[in-house]
Amino acid sequence: MNDRLFARFQAVIMDKLGIKITSAKKTMLQSRLSKRLRLRGLKSYEEYFDLLFKSPAGRDEIQAFIDVITTNKTDFFREPHHFDYLARNAFPQIVGGGRSLDLHRGINLWSAGCSSGEEPYTIAMVANEFFRLRQNLRYTIYASDICSTVLRKARTAVYPHHTAAPIPVDLKKKYLLRSKDRNNDQVRIIPELRAKIRFLQLNFMDDEYRLPTKVQVIFCRNVMIYFDQETQKKVLARMCRELLPGGYLFVGHSETLTGLGLPLVSVGPTIYRKIT
């Protein structure tokens, strides 16, 4: 891939996905796209670019292109202090917040950039522990990603057993099903939790996110690191429109919202609350 073509891919990825691909990632981009070239029987990256953006057949390839470009690293109970705060501080504040947080519609949470589902299922475990003692309140988790491949995996709720290691033992016993076949080293999230999650495909570059309802909590972690500051500001401003006043936003450990001019105040490390 020559520099001219790489620049064209950079521009398209920035425009469509908001992701900045630096020159240092050229080799990574070539490696990921080479799989699509082989599957499509193409001989060059130029041919692949033309397929994507100059051929009617490109409409069928765009989603596959997006899927190989996006990064999908996630774990159960990643950054555990977030889930401690959710249970001990955020949920009690939300439940005590009354009308301003629109509780008659239940508690609604959004896992934005949910990848293969470990994050929303973790949120569901924490939420279920809190709300099982408060039967009059219901909760729903909306989990979105742009990548169709990881959404399919997330909906299955099946994971290798070793990936469940970060889950506390008592929660494993309650919320994971183990295959009866001991040669099948997998676990599955129980139906009760799966029913609490609504998966949807969403592109952060869309002008409006159009969630089914406003939410009291957003987890958007390790997503902004792939965007430049201007894109971060636009995306987070749109997210704030989906967040009810007094609601909470959790971001990744290396992400900061300083200088973005958002209606948020810091209430803890990488935890923000929307100004009422």
ZADO-1210 file (C-alpha; in nm, 4 decimals, padded with zeros to 6 digits):
<atoms>
<atom x="00.0000" y="00.0000" z="00.0000" code="MET" pos="1"/>
<atom x="00.1594" y="00.3256" z="-00.1095" code="ASN" pos="2"/>
<atom x="00.1372" y="00.6462" z="00.0937" code="ASP" pos="3"/>
<atom x="-00.1227" y="00.8026" z="-00.1354" code="ARG" pos="4"/>
<atom x="-00.3622" y="00.5116" z="-00.0969" code="LEU" pos="5"/>
<atom x="-00.2959" y="00.4920" z="00.2770" code="PHE" pos="6"/>
<atom x="-00.3939" y="00.8598" z="00.3042" code="ALA" pos="7"/>
<atom x="-00.7209" y="00.7833" z="00.1235" code="ARG" pos="8"/>
<atom x="-00.7976" y="00.5025" z="00.3673" code="PHE" pos="9"/>
<atom x="-00.7076" y="00.7323" z="00.6583" code="GLN" pos="10"/>
<atom x="-00.9504" y="00.9968" z="00.5348" code="ALA" pos="11"/>
<atom x="-01.2353" y="00.7502" z="00.4849" code="VAL" pos="12"/>
<atom x="-01.1870" y="00.5872" z="00.8258" code="ILE" pos="13"/>
<atom x="-01.1798" y="00.9283" z="00.9918" code="MET" pos="14"/>
<atom x="-01.4936" y="01.0405" z="00.8088" code="ASP" pos="15"/>
<atom x="-01.6966" y="00.7211" z="00.8569" code="LYS" pos="16"/>
<atom x="-01.5777" y="00.6084" z="01.1999" code="LEU" pos="17"/>
<atom x="-01.4067" y="00.9081" z="01.3590" code="GLY" pos="18"/>
<atom x="-01.0976" y="00.6921" z="01.4152" code="ILE" pos="19"/>
<atom x="-00.7591" y="00.8479" z="01.3529" code="LYS" pos="20"/>
<atom x="-00.5214" y="00.5975" z="01.1907" code="ILE" pos="21"/>
<atom x="-00.1666" y="00.7296" z="01.2275" code="THR" pos="22"/>
<atom x="00.1226" y="00.6436" z="00.9979" code="SER" pos="23"/>
<atom x="00.2547" y="00.4144" z="01.2700" code="ALA" pos="24"/>
<atom x="-00.0512" y="00.1926" z="01.2178" code="LYS" pos="25"/>
<atom x="-00.0077" y="00.1475" z="00.8442" code="LYS" pos="26"/>
<atom x="00.1270" y="-00.2070" z="00.8852" code="THR" pos="27"/>
<atom x="-00.1621" y="-00.2968" z="01.1156" code="MET" pos="28"/>
<atom x="-00.4124" y="-00.1639" z="00.8617" code="LEU" pos="29"/>
<atom x="-00.2523" y="-00.3629" z="00.5803" code="GLN" pos="30"/>
<atom x="-00.2573" y="-00.6792" z="00.7892" code="SER" pos="31"/>
<atom x="-00.6261" y="-00.6448" z="00.8750" code="ARG" pos="32"/>
<atom x="-00.7317" y="-00.5594" z="00.5206" code="LEU" pos="33"/>
<atom x="-00.5245" y="-00.8382" z="00.3677" code="SER" pos="34"/>
<atom x="-00.7770" y="-01.0897" z="00.5035" code="LYS" pos="35"/>
<atom x="-01.0545" y="-00.9169" z="00.3122" code="ARG" pos="36"/>
<atom x="-00.8452" y="-00.9092" z="-00.0050" code="LEU" pos="37"/>
<atom x="-00.7949" y="-01.2852" z="00.0133" code="ARG" pos="38"/>
<atom x="-01.1640" y="-01.3512" z="00.0785" code="LEU" pos="39"/>
<atom x="-01.2641" y="-01.1270" z="-00.2110" code="ARG" pos="40"/>
<atom x="-00.9990" y="-01.2657" z="-00.4467" code="GLY" pos="41"/>
<atom x="-00.8423" y="-00.9229" z="-00.5001" code="LEU" pos="42"/>
<atom x="-00.4790" y="-00.8605" z="-00.5859" code="LYS" pos="43"/>
<atom x="-00.4195" y="-00.5131" z="-00.4459" code="SER" pos="44"/>
<atom x="-00.5368" y="-00.2649" z="-00.1823" code="TYR" pos="45"/>
<atom x="-00.6244" y="-00.0297" z="-00.4678" code="GLU" pos="46"/>
<atom x="-00.8723" y="-00.2869" z="-00.5992" code="GLU" pos="47"/>
<atom x="-01.0179" y="-00.3209" z="-00.2513" code="TYR" pos="48"/>
<atom x="-01.0599" y="00.0560" z="-00.2139" code="PHE" pos="49"/>
<atom x="-01.2351" y="00.0706" z="-00.5501" code="ASP" pos="50"/>
<atom x="-01.4632" y="-00.2166" z="-00.4465" code="LEU" pos="51"/>
<atom x="-01.5607" y="-00.0324" z="-00.1296" code="LEU" pos="52"/>
<atom x="-01.6266" y="00.3095" z="-00.2707" code="PHE" pos="53"/>
<atom x="-01.6634" y="00.2854" z="-00.6473" code="LYS" pos="54"/>
<atom x="-01.8544" y="-00.0384" z="-00.6990" code="SER" pos="55"/>
<atom x="-02.2221" y="-00.1184" z="-00.6229" code="PRO" pos="56"/>
<atom x="-02.0937" y="-00.4407" z="-00.4663" code="ALA" pos="57"/>
<atom x="-01.9146" y="-00.2280" z="-00.2069" code="GLY" pos="58"/>
<atom x="-02.2346" y="-00.1907" z="-00.0064" code="ARG" pos="59"/>
<atom x="-02.2043" y="-00.5559" z="00.0903" code="ASP" pos="60"/>
<atom x="-01.8408" y="-00.5126" z="00.1938" code="GLU" pos="61"/>
<atom x="-01.8606" y="-00.1935" z="00.4012" code="ILE" pos="62"/>
<atom x="-01.9696" y="-00.3687" z="00.7217" code="GLN" pos="63"/>
<atom x="-01.6896" y="-00.6250" z="00.6895" code="ALA" pos="64"/>
<atom x="-01.4467" y="-00.3348" z="00.6393" code="PHE" pos="65"/>
<atom x="-01.5763" y="-00.1669" z="00.9558" code="ILE" pos="66"/>
<atom x="-01.5532" y="-00.4927" z="01.1497" code="ASP" pos="67"/>
<atom x="-01.1845" y="-00.5458" z="01.0716" code="VAL" pos="68"/>
<atom x="-01.0937" y="-00.1820" z="01.1415" code="ILE" pos="69"/>
<atom x="-01.2489" y="-00.1528" z="01.4863" code="THR" pos="70"/>
<atom x="-01.0613" y="-00.2706" z="01.7962" code="THR" pos="71"/>
<atom x="-01.2473" y="-00.4916" z="02.0424" code="ASN" pos="72"/>
<atom x="-01.0555" y="-00.5419" z="02.3675" code="LYS" pos="73"/>
<atom x="-01.2711" y="-00.6011" z="02.6720" code="THR" pos="74"/>
<atom x="-01.3011" y="-00.8093" z="02.9893" code="ASP" pos="75"/>
<atom x="-01.5482" y="-00.8860" z="03.2641" code="PHE" pos="76"/>
<atom x="-01.5146" y="-00.6412" z="03.5559" code="PHE" pos="77"/>
<atom x="-01.2539" y="-00.4349" z="03.3747" code="ARG" pos="78"/>
<atom x="-01.1610" y="-00.1324" z="03.5900" code="GLU" pos="79"/>
<atom x="-01.3460" y="-00.2737" z="03.8920" code="PRO" pos="80"/>
<atom x="-01.3600" y="00.0562" z="04.0833" code="HIS" pos="81"/>
<atom x="-01.6252" y="00.1682" z="03.8325" code="HIS" pos="82"/>
<atom x="-01.8555" y="-00.1138" z="03.9343" code="PHE" pos="83"/>
<atom x="-01.7934" y="-00.0498" z="04.3039" code="ASP" pos="84"/>
<atom x="-01.8928" y="00.3135" z="04.2492" code="TYR" pos="85"/>
<atom x="-02.1965" y="00.2122" z="04.0462" code="LEU" pos="86"/>
<atom x="-02.3274" y="-00.0100" z="04.3265" code="ALA" pos="87"/>
<atom x="-02.2319" y="00.2005" z="04.6281" code="ARG" pos="88"/>
<atom x="-02.2788" y="00.5548" z="04.4995" code="ASN" pos="89"/>
<atom x="-02.4445" y="00.5911" z="04.1602" code="ALA" pos="90"/>
<atom x="-02.7388" y="00.3543" z="04.2063" code="PHE" pos="91"/>
<atom x="-02.8311" y="00.4889" z="04.5526" code="PRO" pos="92"/>
<atom x="-02.8085" y="00.8464" z="04.4219" code="GLN" pos="93"/>
<atom x="-03.0217" y="00.7613" z="04.1184" code="ILE" pos="94"/>
<atom x="-03.2862" y="00.5846" z="04.3245" code="VAL" pos="95"/>
<atom x="-03.2938" y="00.8804" z="04.5637" code="GLY" pos="96"/>
<atom x="-03.3001" y="01.1314" z="04.2790" code="GLY" pos="97"/>
<atom x="-03.6712" y="01.1046" z="04.2162" code="GLY" pos="98"/>
<atom x="-03.8403" y="01.2865" z="03.9338" code="ARG" pos="99"/>
<atom x="-03.5284" y="01.4490" z="03.7842" code="SER" pos="100"/>
<atom x="-03.3976" y="01.1056" z="03.6876" code="LEU" pos="101"/>
<atom x="-03.7268" y="00.9867" z="03.5408" code="ASP" pos="102"/>
<atom x="-03.7582" y="00.6710" z="03.7509" code="LEU" pos="103"/>
<atom x="-04.1106" y="00.5906" z="03.6325" code="HIS" pos="104"/>
<atom x="-03.9450" y="00.4509" z="03.3187" code="ARG" pos="105"/>
<atom x="-03.7102" y="00.2400" z="03.5267" code="GLY" pos="106"/>
<atom x="-03.3334" y="00.2646" z="03.5418" code="ILE" pos="107"/>
<atom x="-03.1797" y="00.2727" z="03.1949" code="ASN" pos="108"/>
<atom x="-02.8093" y="00.2245" z="03.1306" code="LEU" pos="109"/>
<atom x="-02.6034" y="00.2372" z="02.8123" code="TRP" pos="110"/>
<atom x="-02.2874" y="00.0402" z="02.7415" code="SER" pos="111"/>
<atom x="-02.1533" y="00.2466" z="02.4504" code="ALA" pos="112"/>
<atom x="-01.8969" y="00.0475" z="02.2552" code="GLY" pos="113"/>
<atom x="-01.9954" y="-00.2792" z="02.4215" code="CYS" pos="114"/>
<atom x="-01.7724" y="-00.5029" z="02.2072" code="SER" pos="115"/>
<atom x="-01.8394" y="-00.8732" z="02.2690" code="SER" pos="116"/>
<atom x="-02.0620" y="-00.8107" z="02.5692" code="GLY" pos="117"/>
<atom x="-01.8455" y="-00.8549" z="02.8769" code="GLU" pos="118"/>
<atom x="-01.9098" y="-00.4970" z="02.9898" code="GLU" pos="119"/>
<atom x="-02.2921" y="-00.4938" z="02.9674" code="PRO" pos="120"/>
<atom x="-02.3150" y="-00.8367" z="03.1299" code="TYR" pos="121"/>
<atom x="-02.0926" y="-00.7115" z="03.4126" code="THR" pos="122"/>
<atom x="-02.3195" y="-00.4086" z="03.4529" code="ILE" pos="123"/>
<atom x="-02.6182" y="-00.6448" z="03.4597" code="ALA" pos="124"/>
<atom x="-02.4663" y="-00.8529" z="03.7407" code="MET" pos="125"/>
<atom x="-02.4032" y="-00.5424" z="03.9504" code="VAL" pos="126"/>
<atom x="-02.7479" y="-00.4007" z="03.8726" code="ALA" pos="127"/>
<atom x="-02.9228" y="-00.7264" z="03.9527" code="ASN" pos="128"/>
<atom x="-02.7520" y="-00.7463" z="04.2914" code="GLU" pos="129"/>
<atom x="-02.8729" y="-00.3957" z="04.3723" code="PHE" pos="130"/>
<atom x="-03.2244" y="-00.4123" z="04.2316" code="PHE" pos="131"/>
<atom x="-03.3194" y="-00.7639" z="04.3441" code="ARG" pos="132"/>
<atom x="-03.3827" y="-00.6126" z="04.6874" code="LEU" pos="133"/>
<atom x="-03.5890" y="-00.3347" z="04.5316" code="ARG" pos="134"/>
<atom x="-03.8558" y="-00.5236" z="04.3408" code="GLN" pos="135"/>
<atom x="-04.0495" y="-00.2074" z="04.2574" code="ASN" pos="136"/>
<atom x="-03.7689" y="-00.0854" z="04.0287" code="LEU" pos="137"/>
<atom x="-03.6750" y="-00.2354" z="03.6945" code="ARG" pos="138"/>
<atom x="-03.3677" y="-00.1754" z="03.4828" code="TYR" pos="139"/>
<atom x="-03.2695" y="-00.2089" z="03.1179" code="THR" pos="140"/>
<atom x="-02.9236" y="-00.2000" z="02.9635" code="ILE" pos="141"/>
<atom x="-02.8749" y="-00.0802" z="02.6070" code="TYR" pos="142"/>
<atom x="-02.5513" y="-00.2144" z="02.4601" code="ALA" pos="143"/>
<atom x="-02.4241" y="-00.0740" z="02.1319" code="SER" pos="144"/>
<atom x="-02.1348" y="-00.1272" z="01.8972" code="ASP" pos="145"/>
<atom x="-02.0653" y="-00.0524" z="01.5323" code="ILE" pos="146"/>
<atom x="-01.9107" y="-00.3954" z="01.4719" code="CYS" pos="147"/>
<atom x="-02.1629" y="-00.6598" z="01.3666" code="SER" pos="148"/>
<atom x="-01.9252" y="-00.9474" z="01.4443" code="THR" pos="149"/>
<atom x="-01.8879" y="-00.8625" z="01.8129" code="VAL" pos="150"/>
<atom x="-02.2598" y="-00.7929" z="01.8486" code="LEU" pos="151"/>
<atom x="-02.3365" y="-01.1433" z="01.7236" code="ARG" pos="152"/>
<atom x="-02.0983" y="-01.2853" z="01.9827" code="LYS" pos="153"/>
<atom x="-02.2435" y="-01.0662" z="02.2568" code="ALA" pos="154"/>
<atom x="-02.5955" y="-01.1866" z="02.1849" code="ARG" pos="155"/>
<atom x="-02.4898" y="-01.5502" z="02.2263" code="THR" pos="156"/>
<atom x="-02.3584" y="-01.4692" z="02.5779" code="ALA" pos="157"/>
<atom x="-02.1156" y="-01.7629" z="02.5518" code="VAL" pos="158"/>
<atom x="-01.7540" y="-01.7165" z="02.6648" code="TYR" pos="159"/>
<atom x="-01.4436" y="-01.9277" z="02.7273" code="PRO" pos="160"/>
<atom x="-01.4378" y="-02.0301" z="03.0921" code="HIS" pos="161"/>
<atom x="-01.1026" y="-01.8631" z="03.1613" code="HIS" pos="162"/>
<atom x="-01.2400" y="-01.5188" z="03.0680" code="THR" pos="163"/>
<atom x="-01.4736" y="-01.5377" z="03.3682" code="ALA" pos="164"/>
<atom x="-01.1789" y="-01.5306" z="03.6108" code="ALA" pos="165"/>
<atom x="-01.2319" y="-01.1634" z="03.7124" code="PRO" pos="166"/>
<atom x="-01.5951" y="-01.2286" z="03.8125" code="ILE" pos="167"/>
<atom x="-01.6366" y="-01.2676" z="04.1928" code="PRO" pos="168"/>
<atom x="-01.7065" y="-01.6283" z="04.2911" code="VAL" pos="169"/>
<atom x="-02.0525" y="-01.5599" z="04.4349" code="ASP" pos="170"/>
<atom x="-02.1601" y="-01.3860" z="04.1133" code="LEU" pos="171"/>
<atom x="-02.0238" y="-01.6697" z="03.9001" code="LYS" pos="172"/>
<atom x="-02.2435" y="-01.9122" z="04.0907" code="LYS" pos="173"/>
<atom x="-02.5518" y="-01.6953" z="04.0404" code="LYS" pos="174"/>
<atom x="-02.5115" y="-01.5711" z="03.6868" code="TYR" pos="175"/>
<atom x="-02.3061" y="-01.8209" z="03.4848" code="LEU" pos="176"/>
<atom x="-02.4095" y="-02.1561" z="03.3420" code="LEU" pos="177"/>
<atom x="-02.1384" y="-02.4160" z="03.2914" code="ARG" pos="178"/>
<atom x="-02.1652" y="-02.6703" z="03.0130" code="SER" pos="179"/>
<atom x="-02.2434" y="-03.0230" z="03.1322" code="LYS" pos="180"/>
<atom x="-01.9871" y="-03.1428" z="02.8821" code="ASP" pos="181"/>
<atom x="-01.6568" y="-03.0976" z="03.0659" code="ARG" pos="182"/>
<atom x="-01.4761" y="-03.0993" z="02.7325" code="ASN" pos="183"/>
<atom x="-01.6676" y="-02.7845" z="02.6408" code="ASN" pos="184"/>
<atom x="-01.4775" y="-02.5261" z="02.8427" code="ASP" pos="185"/>
<atom x="-01.7349" y="-02.2491" z="02.8108" code="GLN" pos="186"/>
<atom x="-01.9804" y="-02.0574" z="03.0245" code="VAL" pos="187"/>
<atom x="-02.3034" y="-01.8786" z="02.9376" code="ARG" pos="188"/>
<atom x="-02.4802" y="-01.5880" z="03.1020" code="ILE" pos="189"/>
<atom x="-02.8118" y="-01.6941" z="03.2593" code="ILE" pos="190"/>
<atom x="-03.1351" y="-01.6072" z="03.0720" code="PRO" pos="191"/>
<atom x="-03.2514" y="-01.3657" z="03.3438" code="GLU" pos="192"/>
<atom x="-02.9546" y="-01.1356" z="03.2769" code="LEU" pos="193"/>
<atom x="-02.9631" y="-01.1790" z="02.9005" code="ARG" pos="194"/>
<atom x="-03.3229" y="-01.0571" z="02.9047" code="ALA" pos="195"/>
<atom x="-03.2133" y="-00.7284" z="03.0623" code="LYS" pos="196"/>
<atom x="-02.9933" y="-00.6266" z="02.7696" code="ILE" pos="197"/>
<atom x="-03.0958" y="-00.4761" z="02.4353" code="ARG" pos="198"/>
<atom x="-02.8174" y="-00.4922" z="02.1790" code="PHE" pos="199"/>
<atom x="-02.8121" y="-00.2444" z="01.8925" code="LEU" pos="200"/>
<atom x="-02.5762" y="-00.1348" z="01.6183" code="GLN" pos="201"/>
<atom x="-02.4733" y="00.2290" z="01.6464" code="LEU" pos="202"/>
<atom x="-02.2080" y="00.4495" z="01.4863" code="ASN" pos="203"/>
<atom x="-02.0727" y="00.7247" z="01.7109" code="PHE" pos="204"/>
<atom x="-02.0362" y="00.9457" z="01.4025" code="MET" pos="205"/>
<atom x="-02.4139" y="00.9560" z="01.3512" code="ASP" pos="206"/>
<atom x="-02.5675" y="01.2995" z="01.4124" code="ASP" pos="207"/>
<atom x="-02.8250" y="01.1529" z="01.6528" code="GLU" pos="208"/>
<atom x="-02.8004" y="00.8310" z="01.8543" code="TYR" pos="209"/>
<atom x="-03.1746" y="00.7751" z="01.8966" code="ARG" pos="210"/>
<atom x="-03.1680" y="00.5400" z="02.1920" code="LEU" pos="211"/>
<atom x="-03.5151" y="00.4130" z="02.2837" code="PRO" pos="212"/>
<atom x="-03.5064" y="00.6330" z="02.5952" code="THR" pos="213"/>
<atom x="-03.2838" y="00.8718" z="02.7884" code="LYS" pos="214"/>
<atom x="-03.0500" y="00.6975" z="03.0316" code="VAL" pos="215"/>
<atom x="-02.9229" y="00.7523" z="03.3849" code="GLN" pos="216"/>
<atom x="-02.5846" y="00.5834" z="03.3309" code="VAL" pos="217"/>
<atom x="-02.3442" y="00.5625" z="03.0374" code="ILE" pos="218"/>
<atom x="-02.0327" y="00.3467" z="03.0230" code="PHE" pos="219"/>
<atom x="-01.8118" y="00.4664" z="02.7360" code="CYS" pos="220"/>
<atom x="-01.4689" y="00.3328" z="02.8217" code="ARG" pos="221"/>
<atom x="-01.1554" y="00.3141" z="02.6105" code="ASN" pos="222"/>
<atom x="-01.3424" y="00.4487" z="02.3096" code="VAL" pos="223"/>
<atom x="-01.2356" y="00.8138" z="02.3077" code="MET" pos="224"/>
<atom x="-00.8678" y="00.7197" z="02.2863" code="ILE" pos="225"/>
<atom x="-00.9217" y="00.6395" z="01.9179" code="TYR" pos="226"/>
<atom x="-01.0658" y="00.9853" z="01.8402" code="PHE" pos="227"/>
<atom x="-00.8988" y="01.3229" z="01.8023" code="ASP" pos="228"/>
<atom x="-01.0101" y="01.5966" z="02.0419" code="GLN" pos="229"/>
<atom x="-01.2628" y="01.7543" z="01.8049" code="GLU" pos="230"/>
<atom x="-01.4304" y="01.4173" z="01.7439" code="THR" pos="231"/>
<atom x="-01.4263" y="01.3422" z="02.1173" code="GLN" pos="232"/>
<atom x="-01.6069" y="01.6694" z="02.1833" code="LYS" pos="233"/>
<atom x="-01.8758" y="01.6001" z="01.9217" code="LYS" pos="234"/>
<atom x="-01.9340" y="01.2409" z="02.0298" code="VAL" pos="235"/>
<atom x="-01.9470" y="01.3189" z="02.4006" code="LEU" pos="236"/>
<atom x="-02.1790" y="01.6151" z="02.3434" code="ALA" pos="237"/>
<atom x="-02.4194" y="01.3798" z="02.1644" code="ARG" pos="238"/>
<atom x="-02.3900" y="01.1298" z="02.4483" code="MET" pos="239"/>
<atom x="-02.4679" y="01.3999" z="02.7011" code="CYS" pos="240"/>
<atom x="-02.7946" y="01.4628" z="02.5189" code="ARG" pos="241"/>
<atom x="-02.8872" y="01.0987" z="02.5915" code="GLU" pos="242"/>
<atom x="-02.7905" y="01.1304" z="02.9599" code="LEU" pos="243"/>
<atom x="-03.0474" y="01.2604" z="03.2062" code="LEU" pos="244"/>
<atom x="-02.9456" y="01.5477" z="03.4384" code="PRO" pos="245"/>
<atom x="-02.7793" y="01.3960" z="03.7426" code="GLY" pos="246"/>
<atom x="-02.6819" y="01.0876" z="03.5431" code="GLY" pos="247"/>
<atom x="-02.3358" y="00.9305" z="03.5395" code="TYR" pos="248"/>
<atom x="-02.0726" y="00.8833" z="03.2696" code="LEU" pos="249"/>
<atom x="-01.7885" y="00.6333" z="03.3159" code="PHE" pos="250"/>
<atom x="-01.4844" y="00.6623" z="03.0859" code="VAL" pos="251"/>
<atom x="-01.1610" y="00.4662" z="03.0444" code="GLY" pos="252"/>
<atom x="-00.8633" y="00.4888" z="03.2796" code="HIS" pos="253"/>
<atom x="-00.6511" y="00.6856" z="03.0303" code="SER" pos="254"/>
<atom x="-00.9281" y="00.9201" z="02.9173" code="GLU" pos="255"/>
<atom x="-00.9985" y="01.2716" z="03.0419" code="THR" pos="256"/>
<atom x="-01.2763" y="01.5151" z="02.9585" code="LEU" pos="257"/>
<atom x="-01.0812" y="01.8241" z="03.0635" code="THR" pos="258"/>
<atom x="-01.1178" y="02.1143" z="02.8245" code="GLY" pos="259"/>
<atom x="-01.4073" y="01.9683" z="02.6252" code="LEU" pos="260"/>
<atom x="-01.6663" y="02.2103" z="02.7637" code="GLY" pos="261"/>
<atom x="-01.9220" y="01.9441" z="02.8550" code="LEU" pos="262"/>
<atom x="-02.2014" y="01.9750" z="03.1146" code="PRO" pos="263"/>
<atom x="-02.0238" y="01.7268" z="03.3414" code="LEU" pos="264"/>
<atom x="-01.8435" y="01.7408" z="03.6743" code="VAL" pos="265"/>
<atom x="-01.5884" y="01.4913" z="03.8014" code="SER" pos="266"/>
<atom x="-01.7105" y="01.2856" z="04.0970" code="VAL" pos="267"/>
<atom x="-01.4318" y="01.0279" z="04.1008" code="GLY" pos="268"/>
<atom x="-01.1412" y="00.8957" z="03.8927" code="PRO" pos="269"/>
<atom x="-01.2781" y="00.8715" z="03.5344" code="THR" pos="270"/>
<atom x="-01.6350" y="00.9136" z="03.6650" code="ILE" pos="271"/>
<atom x="-01.8480" y="01.2160" z="03.5774" code="TYR" pos="272"/>
<atom x="-02.1964" y="01.3384" z="03.6605" code="ARG" pos="273"/>
<atom x="-02.4179" y="01.5516" z="03.4400" code="LYS" pos="274"/>
<atom x="-02.4956" y="01.8920" z="03.5853" code="ILE" pos="275"/>
<atom x="-02.8607" y="01.9306" z="03.6820" code="THR" pos="276"/>
</atoms>
